[in-house]
Amino acid sequence: MVRTDKFHKWLPLVILTVAGFTFNTSELIPIGLLSDIAADFGVTEAHAGLLITIYAWVVALLSLPLTLYFSRVNFRTLMLWIVGIFLVSHIGSILSQGFWTLMASRIGVACAHSIFWSIAPPMAVAVTPGKDRSTALSAMVAGGGIALVAGLPLGRVLGLIAGWRVTFAALGILAALIFIGLYRTLPSLPQSDASESRKDILKDVLRSRPLLIIYLITAVIVTGHYTGYSYIEPFMYRIARMPEQAITLTLCLFGIAGLFGSYIMSRYFRKYPRRIIMCACFGLPIIMILLLPASWVHPGLLAILCILWGLAITIYNIAFQNEIIVFAPENSAVAMSIYSGIFNLGIGSGAFVGGIVCEHGAMENIGYIGGSIALCAAIYALFRLIPRIKI
């Protein structure tokens, strides 16, 4: 009986974590199926990459306005609407008959995504027994990491075997199960920011210099990251000459490394926050700059770099989400919505830059270009952010 009670207490966090896995898998799945989608619609891979770019830019554009607009809506009600829209939009993806109808359905998913990651972290903290922030955030990011471990590779395999529509159908089924689970287990969660005006909430967040520094670093470093990562599948296939099975395995290892990153954060971040953040910030550009040289030496070396890459980006994401909640404890939903919007601005910008590089026949240089962009953010973080990190 005691064990059952404990299970029910943790169940809302578990379902939110699964929801995080599903949303992240949906966002990332075009990366693993980019060549397949491009071939199906008779477009180039760079053109198909617009699915990543426009999706991310919609999230970036709508995250803050929608979060502010719904700032007085109970978290439970809002989350159920978000998952419902996500489900309907995936049905549209399955039924799409052309590239732009697929794009329209993906924009619907992006609208749901734009609010989900704004409210999911503070919701996770609220439903976690004892409101343990580090446990809740690690669980949510672990859900995103599992999207890389299982969601992206399995979705890619399923898409290659049965077609990319089947992958989107599987995500729709999972969304339906999440909706039922949240409806039955999620308690009423009034938003703590509801007593303040939307204008005052936004002002409070934007007055925080540490938050502004975090936002700027995120915009640049994520742009660099996705300049390379958005086209890593065709890079491994065309430049490194890796077989399909090796590419799928490498993407899986990327995600497994992300889970290990979650463990490192939960175990060591409180002791060494500055060292860990700097390792992540500088590790990302160094790894990307080494992608092409590694592909010359051996595909196995490229796979090792991808493992380290997954480790670095996961640590970066958890660390910066933690700092946002530390610097904006009373307005965490709005502060997180800005972070989510800027993160997705970086995703879209990176995919766009990477697409330009690929269109000009220089796919082998995506690591150099992405790494150079991220290195600028790392240097800025060294002098402007690290001294402000609270130990």
Phi, psi and chi 1 to 4 in degrees:
 res  aa     phi    psi   chi1   chi2   chi3   chi4
   1 MET       -  -42.8 -175.6   68.4  178.6      -
   2 VAL   -64.2  -41.3  175.9      -      -      -
   3 ARG   -63.5  -39.2  -71.1 -176.5  179.3  179.1
   4 THR   -63.1  -42.9  -57.1      -      -      -
   5 ASP   -61.5  -42.9  -70.0  -19.2      -      -
   6 LYS   -63.2  -40.6  -74.6 -176.0  178.1  179.8
   7 PHE   -61.4  -44.6  175.2   75.4      -      -
   8 HIS   -65.1  -33.2  -77.6  -64.6      -      -
   9 LYS   -66.0  -35.7  -73.2 -179.7  180.0  178.9
  10 TRP   -89.4  -11.7  -73.5   95.3      -      -
  11 LEU   -60.0  -42.6 -167.4   54.9      -      -
  12 PRO   -58.6  -39.8  -25.8   35.4      -      -
  13 LEU   -65.7  -39.6  176.6   62.3      -      -
  14 VAL   -61.1  -45.1  171.2      -      -      -
  15 ILE   -67.7  -39.1  -63.0  174.1      -      -
  16 LEU   -62.2  -37.6  -77.0  173.2      -      -
  17 THR   -64.6  -41.9  -59.1      -      -      -
  18 VAL   -64.2  -37.0  174.7      -      -      -
  19 ALA   -63.7  -41.0      -      -      -      -
  20 GLY   -60.8  -40.8      -      -      -      -
  21 PHE   -59.0  -45.1  159.5   81.8      -      -
  22 THR   -67.3  -44.8  -52.5      -      -      -
  23 PHE   -63.9  -42.7  -86.8   75.8      -      -
  24 ASN   -67.8  -38.6  -89.8   19.2      -      -
  25 THR   -61.6  -43.3  -60.9      -      -      -
  26 SER   -62.9  -40.7 -179.6      -      -      -
  27 GLU   -66.9  -40.4 -179.8  179.0   24.8      -
  28 LEU   -85.2  -20.8  -64.5  170.4      -      -
  29 ILE   -59.4  -32.2 -155.2   62.5      -      -
  30 PRO   -61.2  -25.5  -27.1   37.2      -      -
  31 ILE   -64.0  -44.7  -65.0  173.1      -      -
  32 GLY   -74.9  -20.4      -      -      -      -
  33 LEU  -117.1   19.3  -63.7  171.4      -      -
  34 LEU   -58.2  -46.8 -157.5   60.4      -      -
  35 SER   -64.9  -39.7  -60.6      -      -      -
  36 ASP   -66.3  -45.7 -168.0   34.7      -      -
  37 ILE   -64.5  -42.5  -67.0  172.1      -      -
  38 ALA   -60.8  -43.5      -      -      -      -
  39 ALA   -66.4  -38.4      -      -      -      -
  40 ASP   -64.4  -37.7 -165.9   24.1      -      -
  41 PHE  -100.0    1.9  -70.6  115.6      -      -
  42 GLY    67.5   38.6      -      -      -      -
  43 VAL  -122.7  168.5  -62.4      -      -      -
  44 THR   -76.1  163.5   65.1      -      -      -
  45 GLU   -64.7  -35.9  -73.8  152.6  -13.7      -
  46 ALA   -64.1  -38.8      -      -      -      -
  47 HIS   -67.6  -42.7 -172.4   77.5      -      -
  48 ALA   -63.0  -27.8      -      -      -      -
  49 GLY   -62.2  -16.0      -      -      -      -
  50 LEU   -61.3  -25.4  -71.1  173.5      -      -
  51 LEU   -59.7  -35.4  -69.5  169.3      -      -
  52 ILE   -77.2  -46.2  -55.2  168.0      -      -
  53 THR   -63.3  -53.0  -61.1      -      -      -
  54 ILE   -67.8  -39.4  -66.4  178.6      -      -
  55 TYR   -54.0  -51.3 -178.4  105.6      -      -
  56 ALA   -65.7  -39.1      -      -      -      -
  57 TRP   -69.1  -33.3  -77.9  -10.7      -      -
  58 VAL   -63.8  -44.5  168.0      -      -      -
  59 VAL   -60.6  -44.4  175.1      -      -      -
  60 ALA   -62.2  -40.1      -      -      -      -
  61 LEU   -72.5  -36.1 -178.7   66.8      -      -
  62 LEU  -100.0  -15.4  -64.8 -177.8      -      -
  63 SER   -54.1  -54.5  -74.0      -      -      -
  64 LEU   -69.9  -50.4  179.9   58.8      -      -
  65 PRO   -57.8  -43.8  -24.5   33.8      -      -
  66 LEU   -69.9  -37.6  -71.1 -179.8      -      -
  67 THR   -64.7  -42.2  -59.5      -      -      -
  68 LEU   -66.2  -42.1  -71.2  173.5      -      -
  69 TYR   -62.7  -37.5 -175.9   79.6      -      -
  70 PHE  -100.4   22.8  -67.0  108.8      -      -
  71 SER   -69.2  -12.7   61.7      -      -      -
  72 ARG  -105.7    2.9  -68.6  179.8  173.2   84.3
  73 VAL   -88.2  137.1  178.4      -      -      -
  74 ASN   -55.0  134.7 -172.3  -75.0      -      -
  75 PHE   -53.6  -40.7  -87.7  144.9      -      -
  76 ARG   -62.2  -49.9 -179.9 -177.2 -173.5  -85.9
  77 THR   -60.2  -44.5  -57.9      -      -      -
  78 LEU   -64.1  -42.6 -173.6   54.9      -      -
  79 MET   -64.5  -38.3 -178.7   59.4   76.3      -
  80 LEU   -64.6  -39.3  -70.4  174.3      -      -
  81 TRP   -65.0  -40.2  -86.9  101.9      -      -
  82 ILE   -61.8  -48.7  -70.9  168.1      -      -
  83 VAL   -65.1  -35.6  176.8      -      -      -
  84 GLY   -63.2  -44.6      -      -      -      -
  85 ILE   -64.3  -40.6  -67.4  170.2      -      -
  86 PHE   -57.1  -45.0 -178.8   90.3      -      -
  87 LEU   -64.1  -49.2  170.0   58.7      -      -
  88 VAL   -61.7  -38.9  171.0      -      -      -
  89 SER   -66.6  -33.6  -62.1      -      -      -
  90 HIS   -70.8  -31.1  -86.3   81.5      -      -
  91 ILE   -62.8  -40.0  -65.6  173.0      -      -
  92 GLY   -62.2  -38.0      -      -      -      -
  93 SER   -63.6  -41.1  -64.2      -      -      -
  94 ILE   -62.9  -37.1  -61.2  164.4      -      -
  95 LEU   -90.7   -3.0  -59.9  176.1      -      -
  96 SER   -61.3  138.4   60.8      -      -      -
  97 GLN  -108.9   -2.4  -64.0  -59.3  -52.5      -
  98 GLY  -154.8  169.7      -      -      -      -
  99 PHE   -60.3  -42.0 -180.0   79.1      -      -
 100 TRP   -77.8  -25.7  -67.9  107.2      -      -
 101 THR   -71.3  -35.0   52.8      -      -      -
 102 LEU   -63.5  -41.8  174.5   60.7      -      -
 103 MET   -59.7  -41.5  178.1   68.8   78.2      -
 104 ALA   -61.6  -42.6      -      -      -      -
 105 SER   -67.2  -35.5   69.8      -      -      -
 106 ARG   -67.8  -31.3  -66.4  -63.8  -67.3  167.3
 107 ILE   -65.9  -37.0  -71.6  173.4      -      -
 108 GLY   -61.5  -42.6      -      -      -      -
 109 VAL   -61.5  -41.0 -179.6      -      -      -
 110 ALA   -63.1  -36.5      -      -      -      -
 111 CYS   -62.0  -41.4  -70.2      -      -      -
 112 ALA   -66.7  -43.0      -      -      -      -
 113 HIS   -61.3  -34.5 -171.3  127.6      -      -
 114 SER   -61.7  -28.1   64.6      -      -      -
 115 ILE   -98.0  -31.8  -48.7  179.8      -      -
 116 PHE   -53.1  -54.4  177.5   82.6      -      -
 117 TRP   -77.7   -5.0  -78.9  109.7      -      -
 118 SER   -79.8  -36.6  -59.6      -      -      -
 119 ILE  -106.3  -19.1   68.1  171.1      -      -
 120 ALA   -62.7  -46.4      -      -      -      -
 121 PRO   -60.5  -49.2  -26.1   37.1      -      -
 122 PRO   -64.9  -31.6   15.3  -26.8      -      -
 123 MET   -64.5  -42.2  -78.0 -177.7   70.8      -
 124 ALA   -60.1  -42.0      -      -      -      -
 125 VAL   -63.4  -41.6  173.4      -      -      -
 126 ALA   -66.1  -34.9      -      -      -      -
 127 VAL   -92.7   -8.1  -59.7      -      -      -
 128 THR   -75.8  129.4  -60.7      -      -      -
 129 PRO   -53.2  127.3  -28.0   35.7      -      -
 130 GLY    80.1   -0.9      -      -      -      -
 131 LYS    49.9   46.4  -64.3 -171.4  176.7 -178.7
 132 ASP   -74.1  106.6 -172.6  -33.9      -      -
 133 ARG   -63.5  -45.4 -172.9  176.5   68.3 -119.9
 134 SER   -66.0  -39.0   60.8      -      -      -
 135 THR   -65.3  -44.7  -61.0      -      -      -
 136 ALA   -63.4  -47.3      -      -      -      -
 137 LEU   -66.5  -40.7  -70.2  176.9      -      -
 138 SER   -62.7  -38.1  -67.4      -      -      -
 139 ALA   -64.7  -45.2      -      -      -      -
 140 MET   -64.3  -44.0  -70.8  -57.7  -61.2      -
 141 VAL   -70.2  -32.5  175.9      -      -      -
 142 ALA   -61.9  -37.3      -      -      -      -
 143 GLY   -60.2  -42.2      -      -      -      -
 144 GLY   -65.6  -35.8      -      -      -      -
 145 GLY   -66.9  -38.0      -      -      -      -
 146 ILE   -65.7  -27.3  -65.2  171.1      -      -
 147 ALA   -60.0  -34.6      -      -      -      -
 148 LEU   -77.7  -37.7  -67.4  169.4      -      -
 149 VAL   -70.0  -51.4  175.4      -      -      -
 150 ALA  -110.6  -46.1      -      -      -      -
 151 GLY   -60.0  -55.3      -      -      -      -
 152 LEU   -66.5  -49.8 -178.5   54.8      -      -
 153 PRO   -63.3  -45.2  -21.2   33.4      -      -
 154 LEU   -67.6  -38.5  -70.7  179.1      -      -
 155 GLY   -62.9  -38.0      -      -      -      -
 156 ARG   -66.3  -45.7  171.4 -179.9  162.3   78.8
 157 VAL   -62.7  -45.3  170.4      -      -      -
 158 LEU   -60.9  -41.3 -174.3   60.1      -      -
 159 GLY   -66.4  -40.0      -      -      -      -
 160 LEU   -68.3  -31.7  -68.2  175.1      -      -
 161 ILE   -82.3  -48.9  -66.8  172.6      -      -
 162 ALA  -113.7   -4.0      -      -      -      -
 163 GLY   105.7  148.4      -      -      -      -
 164 TRP   -64.6  -25.3   57.3  -93.6      -      -
 165 ARG   -64.1  -34.3  -65.8  176.9 -165.3  -86.8
 166 VAL   -65.1  -35.8  175.9      -      -      -
 167 THR   -62.6  -44.5  -59.7      -      -      -
 168 PHE   -66.4  -34.6  -76.4  111.3      -      -
 169 ALA   -64.0  -40.7      -      -      -      -
 170 ALA   -62.0  -39.4      -      -      -      -
 171 LEU   -66.1  -36.6  -71.5  168.9      -      -
 172 GLY   -64.1  -42.3      -      -      -      -
 173 ILE   -62.6  -43.1  -67.4  170.8      -      -
 174 LEU   -63.1  -38.6 -169.4   52.3      -      -
 175 ALA   -63.3  -38.3      -      -      -      -
 176 ALA   -62.9  -42.1      -      -      -      -
 177 LEU   -65.7  -38.7  -64.6  174.7      -      -
 178 ILE   -63.6  -42.1  -69.8  167.5      -      -
 179 PHE   -58.2  -47.0 -177.0   90.8      -      -
 180 ILE   -62.7  -43.3  -65.5  169.9      -      -
 181 GLY   -63.2  -44.6      -      -      -      -
 182 LEU   -66.9  -39.3  -70.1  175.5      -      -
 183 TYR   -60.1  -36.6 -179.5   81.1      -      -
 184 ARG   -88.1  -22.4  -61.7 -168.6   63.4  175.1
 185 THR  -118.0  -24.0   65.6      -      -      -
 186 LEU   -75.7  125.8 -158.6   61.7      -      -
 187 PRO   -78.4  167.6   30.1  -35.2      -      -
 188 SER   -66.2  131.5  176.3      -      -      -
 189 LEU  -133.6   86.9  -64.4  169.6      -      -
 190 PRO   -62.2  144.1  -18.8   31.1      -      -
 191 GLN   -77.4  130.7  -65.3 -159.5   47.2      -
 192 SER   -67.5  -21.0   59.8      -      -      -
 193 ASP   -83.5   -1.5  -63.3  -28.6      -      -
 194 ALA   -65.0  -24.4      -      -      -      -
 195 SER   -75.0  -18.2   61.0      -      -      -
 196 GLU   -96.5  154.4  -62.8 -175.9   57.8      -
 197 SER   -72.3  154.0   72.0      -      -      -
 198 ARG   -59.6  -38.8  -61.4 -177.3 -178.1  103.8
 199 LYS   -63.9  -42.2 -172.1  175.5  179.5 -178.9
 200 ASP   -67.8  -38.7  -70.8  -19.6      -      -
 201 ILE   -59.4  -48.1  -66.0  170.0      -      -
 202 LEU   -63.7  -40.9 -174.5   57.9      -      -
 203 LYS   -62.2  -43.4  -80.4 -176.8  177.9  178.8
 204 ASP   -59.3  -42.2  -71.9  -16.2      -      -
 205 VAL   -68.3  -45.3  171.3      -      -      -
 206 LEU   -75.1  -11.4  -64.8 -179.1      -      -
 207 ARG   -80.3  -13.5  -77.1 -166.0 -170.7  109.1
 208 SER   -81.8  110.3  172.3      -      -      -
 209 ARG   -63.7  -40.9 -174.7  170.1  -69.3  -85.3
 210 PRO   -58.8  -38.6  -25.4   35.0      -      -
 211 LEU   -65.3  -41.4  -74.6  178.4      -      -
 212 LEU   -63.0  -38.1  -65.3  179.0      -      -
 213 ILE   -64.7  -44.0  -68.0  172.0      -      -
 214 ILE   -60.3  -42.6  -72.6  172.3      -      -
 215 TYR   -63.3  -42.8  -65.8  151.4      -      -
 216 LEU   -65.4  -46.5  177.2   58.4      -      -
 217 ILE   -60.0  -43.4  -66.9  169.1      -      -
 218 THR   -61.3  -45.2  -62.7      -      -      -
 219 ALA   -56.2  -43.3      -      -      -      -
 220 VAL   -78.4  -46.8  179.1      -      -      -
 221 ILE   -69.5  -34.1 -149.6  161.9      -      -
 222 VAL   -73.1  -33.7  174.5      -      -      -
 223 THR   -59.1  -45.3  -64.4      -      -      -
 224 GLY   -63.1  -44.4      -      -      -      -
 225 HIS   -58.8  -48.7  167.4   66.8      -      -
 226 TYR   -80.7  -13.3  -84.8   92.4      -      -
 227 THR   -60.2  -39.2  -64.5      -      -      -
 228 GLY   -88.4  -45.5      -      -      -      -
 229 TYR   -69.8  -32.5 -175.4   64.2      -      -
 230 SER   -60.7  -28.0  -63.1      -      -      -
 231 TYR  -119.1   25.1  -62.6   91.0      -      -
 232 ILE   -68.9  -32.2 -168.5   62.9      -      -
 233 GLU   -64.1  -54.0 -175.3 -111.9   -3.7      -
 234 PRO   -66.4  -27.3   17.6  -28.3      -      -
 235 PHE   -63.4  -47.2  175.5   89.6      -      -
 236 MET   -65.9  -34.8  -71.6 -171.3  -72.2      -
 237 TYR   -76.6  -45.4 -176.5   73.0      -      -
 238 ARG   -89.8  -41.3  -67.9 -171.4  179.3 -175.4
 239 ILE   -88.5  -49.4  -52.8  -57.9      -      -
 240 ALA   -84.7  -10.1      -      -      -      -
 241 ARG    58.2   38.7  -55.3  -66.6 -178.0 -174.5
 242 MET   -84.4  140.7  -66.7  173.9   67.7      -
 243 PRO   -68.6  161.7   22.3  -30.7      -      -
 244 GLU   -55.6  -43.2  -65.3  -78.8   -1.4      -
 245 GLN   -64.3  -38.2  -62.7   88.3  -18.4      -
 246 ALA   -68.1  -36.3      -      -      -      -
 247 ILE   -64.0  -46.5  -66.7  172.4      -      -
 248 THR   -60.6  -43.1  -58.2      -      -      -
 249 LEU   -63.4  -41.7  177.2   59.9      -      -
 250 THR   -63.7  -41.9  -59.7      -      -      -
 251 LEU   -63.5  -35.1  -68.4  174.4      -      -
 252 CYS   -66.4  -43.9 -177.8      -      -      -
 253 LEU   -64.6  -34.8  -68.0  174.1      -      -
 254 PHE   -54.9  -47.0 -174.5  104.2      -      -
 255 GLY   -70.5  -38.6      -      -      -      -
 256 ILE   -59.4  -40.1  -68.8  173.3      -      -
 257 ALA   -61.7  -34.1      -      -      -      -
 258 GLY   -63.3  -39.0      -      -      -      -
 259 LEU   -64.6  -39.0  -70.5 -177.9      -      -
 260 PHE   -64.4  -35.0 -176.0   61.5      -      -
 261 GLY   -62.6  -39.1      -      -      -      -
 262 SER   -61.3  -39.7  -62.5      -      -      -
 263 TYR   -64.9  -44.9  168.1   77.1      -      -
 264 ILE   -58.6  -42.7  -69.9  174.3      -      -
 265 MET   -63.8  -46.1  -71.9  -62.4  -65.0      -
 266 SER   -66.9  -26.3   63.2      -      -      -
 267 ARG   -91.6  -39.5 -174.7   76.2 -178.1  -91.7
 268 TYR  -120.6  -10.6  -61.2  108.5      -      -
 269 PHE   -64.0  -37.4 -174.7   68.8      -      -
 270 ARG   -63.9  -29.8  -69.1 -179.3 -178.7  176.8
 271 LYS   -81.7  -41.6  -82.8 -174.9  168.5 -178.3
 272 TYR  -129.5   57.2  -48.0  106.3      -      -
 273 PRO   -62.3  -42.1   23.6  -33.6      -      -
 274 ARG   -67.8  -44.3  -66.7  177.1  178.9  171.8
 275 ARG   -63.4  -42.7  -66.2  179.2 -172.4  177.1
 276 ILE   -66.2  -43.1  -71.6  175.3      -      -
 277 ILE   -63.7  -40.4  -71.2  176.5      -      -
 278 MET   -68.5  -38.5  -73.2  -43.4  -57.0      -
 279 CYS   -60.9  -40.4  -74.0      -      -      -
 280 ALA   -67.9  -45.8      -      -      -      -
 281 CYS   -63.7  -42.6  -73.5      -      -      -
 282 PHE   -85.6  -25.8  -81.7   95.1      -      -
 283 GLY   -64.5  -39.7      -      -      -      -
 284 LEU   -57.7  -55.2  -75.2  167.2      -      -
 285 PRO   -65.0  -38.4   20.5  -32.1      -      -
 286 ILE   -62.1  -43.8  -68.3  170.3      -      -
 287 ILE   -62.5  -45.2  -70.4  164.6      -      -
 288 MET   -65.3  -38.1  -77.1 -172.4  -77.6      -
 289 ILE   -64.8  -27.1  -71.2  170.0      -      -
 290 LEU   -88.5   -2.0  -67.9  174.7      -      -
 291 LEU   -59.0  -51.9  -71.9  178.1      -      -
 292 LEU   -66.5  -47.3 -176.3   57.7      -      -
 293 PRO   -56.9  -37.6  -26.6   35.1      -      -
 294 ALA   -64.9  -37.7      -      -      -      -
 295 SER   -66.9  -26.0   70.0      -      -      -
 296 TRP   -71.5  -37.0  -67.3  -23.6      -      -
 297 VAL   -75.5  -59.0  177.3      -      -      -
 298 HIS  -168.3  139.7 -166.3  -84.9      -      -
 299 PRO   -56.8  -30.6  -25.7   34.5      -      -
 300 GLY   -63.1  -36.4      -      -      -      -
 301 LEU   -67.3  -37.5 -177.0   57.0      -      -
 302 LEU   -62.2  -40.4  178.6   60.2      -      -
 303 ALA   -62.6  -40.4      -      -      -      -
 304 ILE   -62.2  -42.7  -68.2  172.5      -      -
 305 LEU   -61.0  -40.1  -81.4  179.0      -      -
 306 CYS   -64.4  -34.9  -74.1      -      -      -
 307 ILE   -62.6  -47.3  -67.1  170.8      -      -
 308 LEU   -64.0  -34.4  -64.4  174.3      -      -
 309 TRP   -63.3  -46.5 -166.2   -0.9      -      -
 310 GLY   -61.7  -37.7      -      -      -      -
 311 LEU   -62.6  -46.9 -177.6   68.3      -      -
 312 ALA   -66.3  -45.0      -      -      -      -
 313 ILE   -69.9  -32.7 -169.5   61.7      -      -
 314 THR   -67.9  -45.6  -59.4      -      -      -
 315 ILE   -61.1  -42.8  -70.5  174.8      -      -
 316 TYR   -57.4  -49.1  173.2   89.5      -      -
 317 ASN   -65.8  -44.6 -162.1   17.9      -      -
 318 ILE   -64.1  -44.5  -62.3  176.1      -      -
 319 ALA   -60.9  -44.8      -      -      -      -
 320 PHE   -73.7  -33.5  -84.1   53.6      -      -
 321 GLN   -64.5  -39.9  -74.2 -170.2   57.5      -
 322 ASN   -60.8  -45.4  179.5   79.7      -      -
 323 GLU   -65.4  -33.5  -67.3  -52.6  -54.6      -
 324 ILE   -63.7  -44.6  -74.8  170.8      -      -
 325 ILE   -67.9  -33.5  -67.3  179.9      -      -
 326 VAL   -64.6  -43.9  167.3      -      -      -
 327 PHE   -83.3  -15.4  -72.9  119.6      -      -
 328 ALA  -138.9   63.1      -      -      -      -
 329 PRO   -65.6  -30.5   24.1  -33.4      -      -
 330 GLU   -87.6  -20.4  -58.8  -59.7  -36.9      -
 331 ASN  -125.6   41.9  -60.2  -48.3      -      -
 332 SER   -64.9  -34.5   56.9      -      -      -
 333 ALA   -64.5  -44.9      -      -      -      -
 334 VAL   -69.3  -44.4  172.7      -      -      -
 335 ALA   -60.8  -39.4      -      -      -      -
 336 MET   -70.7  -32.2 -159.4   65.1   75.7      -
 337 SER   -66.6  -37.6   76.5      -      -      -
 338 ILE   -65.8  -43.2  -61.7  174.8      -      -
 339 TYR   -60.4  -44.9  176.2   79.3      -      -
 340 SER   -61.8  -42.2  176.0      -      -      -
 341 GLY   -63.7  -43.8      -      -      -      -
 342 ILE   -69.1  -39.1  -70.6  173.9      -      -
 343 PHE   -58.2  -44.6 -162.9   97.9      -      -
 344 ASN   -73.5  -28.2  -81.7  -84.9      -      -
 345 LEU   -60.4  -41.2  176.3   65.4      -      -
 346 GLY   -65.2  -39.7      -      -      -      -
 347 ILE   -60.1  -50.5  -66.3  174.0      -      -
 348 GLY   -62.8  -43.0      -      -      -      -
 349 SER   -65.8  -41.1  -59.8      -      -      -
 350 GLY   -63.9  -44.3      -      -      -      -
 351 ALA   -63.7  -35.7      -      -      -      -
 352 PHE   -67.2  -47.7 -177.2   72.1      -      -
 353 VAL   -62.1  -45.6  172.3      -      -      -
 354 GLY   -60.9  -37.2      -      -      -      -
 355 GLY   -63.8  -39.9      -      -      -      -
 356 ILE   -63.4  -43.6  -68.3  174.7      -      -
 357 VAL   -60.0  -45.1  174.2      -      -      -
 358 CYS   -67.6  -38.4  -66.1      -      -      -
 359 GLU   -62.0  -29.6  -76.3  -79.7   19.9      -
 360 HIS   -91.3   15.2  -74.1   78.8      -      -
 361 GLY    70.7   27.1      -      -      -      -
 362 ALA  -122.6   39.6      -      -      -      -
 363 MET   -55.2  -31.9 -176.5 -179.0  -70.7      -
 364 GLU   -64.3  -15.7   67.7  -85.4    8.5      -
 365 ASN   -96.9    4.6  -66.3  -38.4      -      -
 366 ILE   -62.1  -32.3   56.0  171.7      -      -
 367 GLY   -69.4  -42.0      -      -      -      -
 368 TYR   -61.3  -46.8  -70.4  148.5      -      -
 369 ILE   -70.4  -47.4  -65.4  171.3      -      -
 370 GLY   -62.5  -41.0      -      -      -      -
 371 GLY   -64.7  -38.0      -      -      -      -
 372 SER   -65.4  -40.3  -61.9      -      -      -
 373 ILE   -63.6  -47.8  -66.3  170.0      -      -
 374 ALA   -65.1  -32.1      -      -      -      -
 375 LEU   -64.0  -36.2 -176.3   59.9      -      -
 376 CYS   -59.8  -42.8  -65.2      -      -      -
 377 ALA   -67.5  -37.5      -      -      -      -
 378 ALA   -63.8  -42.6      -      -      -      -
 379 ILE   -64.3  -41.7  -66.1  171.1      -      -
 380 TYR   -62.6  -42.2 -179.6   77.2      -      -
 381 ALA   -61.1  -36.5      -      -      -      -
 382 LEU   -58.2  -39.4  176.7   63.1      -      -
 383 PHE   -96.6  -27.4  -65.4  102.9      -      -
 384 ARG  -108.0  -29.0  -61.2  -58.4  -56.7  -87.1
 385 LEU   -99.6  -46.5  177.5   64.5      -      -
 386 ILE   -54.2  -43.1  -64.3  -55.3      -      -
 387 PRO   -62.1  -19.7  -24.0   35.4      -      -
 388 ARG   -93.0  -10.8  -61.2  175.1 -176.1  -89.0
 389 ILE   -65.2  132.1  -61.7  -62.7      -      -
 390 LYS   -86.8  128.3  -63.0  177.6 -179.3  179.0
 391 ILE   -93.7      -  -58.7  177.7      -      -
